[in-house]
Amino acid sequence: MSISPDNSLVLETTRKKTLEIMHKGIICYKLANLGWDVSEHLGDGYDLLGVTTQAGAQIVVKIELKAVDFNSYFGKKGFSQSASENEISTASHLIISIFKGIEPEGHFMKIMT
């Protein structure tokens, strides 16, 4: 089966969606291991809702996820990952993860509020 140039956009979209699902799973797994209850947020503005209790107080975080795969940008001069105004105003935390294929290279967190 050959892939025509018209299918390249479909393949790239599929790769990005798959990376997004994998990224979400990695972050959920890590937070769950740290004792957080994590759920997917189906509304607009952030991807995950995390809840934990520390020192008797409930802590709630609204996490926006962004993932970058270096392999997708191989040979290109640069890349970017944007956050919408709604994501910036709604999320309390931003987690950016860098991948090389399916291997995580690093995770970076920014507190938004």
C-alpha angles and dihedrals in degrees: 000000000000125000116227122214087252089065095053092086091049091051093048091049090050091049092050093048091049091049089050092053092047091047092051090050093051093050093045091049093050094048092046089053088054091054100263125139104225130189135175114254111223097189129081125282107040140027107221138030115208126191131184139154120235125175090350094304125111115233120201123189129186109209127201113197128209124178130191124193111203089203090064090059099042108141095010123115097234148340139211140197117204133206120206123233088250092053091049094049097041106039121078094197135030119204117192117189126192118210134185100205104311095334115101112231096183147328124226127191130201123188105224102195 
